[in-house]
């Protein structure tokens, strides 16, 4: 089922992308003669390569794999991975993960003490805008005038028109990450000629409005759900709209829970998704066969090799007394573990009661006295390069995994339904409870973990989201939406840089615009507090 776009992502297609880190309006280096020659030689192949590059940018870091000809120049190309830094910024500053490394900026993410000079934040910001630049270039190159002027069959032209709508979604998805993490950001679309003007900053509320309009316009233009694995379709769009509306109170100061419920219902009722029988199937080397995945990033140990995405998540979790047979990788990077507060949300850490508890406790301590020591903090073995039949991935010996990264899955939508209902979004308490219990019956293997309607409240939901979705890149957003991230009402080990956790200021709920962009673009005003 894995789509062959992952292979095409390696093709040379006339455009060679490098980073322009001096302003927001990054654009691919475009040698007009080279690009036109590429379109003249194989117009459809060039478009196909361009859209493959857009999808591949979530998994890959350059034109070669696992490293070489990087998209963004860095002393460590693996550090530039979109899904790697995305996972880090959503997980490491929360109660679900902590890293032992001393990479630039990473320890200040652990401790919620970053500044506008932070390297990881810088990399996420430029990864977002690199993808926006790629999408804008595809949209420019796929105008009706240019499509009709290039040598293709009518069927190929129609396919390119479909690619164009997918590129628009990928751009919107990048802006969705920008509104979530950075709030008030520079905006650039295909109408802006690269290099001729500075992007104008949008407020968070203004960007919300643009995103809503753009995504609603795309609803009738994208293909039906599950039309092609790993590509943007109506199901992916519905889930993104549901996420946008569920976080509307944070993003624009006005709740949109009724609208969130509308799109959650579309995902659940019209998407054609179903829960995987085994929870763990969603995080294994053959998770592309799970019926639960809504928006996966295709990863292949032979053909999409990088030091980001699930290659990072799995290898960085491997260490201590873990074995190859358990994790399916040889590389013990000994980086990420969890904090005690996540472990304590489970009845026991063994997985014997709630099978979602994938914690490695052998020779690991629950408490973390020294964050730089990997064996302080329980290991997490949820993501593995092992198939559901117990076989290692195709390139396990070299520690490149087959496990697909997952942005969205149906289990999340079930919990979103319950939350939206409790926030006044409609639906029914009975249905919300049924959805939650479907997840818990899968986890417990029977009805012993089921809850009653009277037990379903927002405090339960935020903890159940931790149990169901940990290490999937949702926790920071969830804690902010529930009011548990900043301040001191809920603390975890090393929050704010202290052993038992301490209050952090509210401005940390969004990341700073990198200082370089504030200096380079007179239209950009730094986020408050930085």
PyMOL commands that set and color helices and strands:
alter all, ss='L'
color gray80, all
select helices_A, chain A and resi 5-8+32-56+77-80+82-91+106-110+119-141+144-149+154-181+204-218+234-246+248-252+257-270+279-283+287-289+309-317+324-327+340-343+396-398+410-422+429-444+447-449+453-455+458-469+475-481+495-497+506-509+515-520
alter helices_A, ss='H'
color red, helices_A
select strands_A, chain A and resi 98-99+185-187+200-202+293-297+336-337+359-360+379-380+405-409
alter strands_A, ss='S'
color yellow, strands_A
deselect
rebuild
show_as cartoon
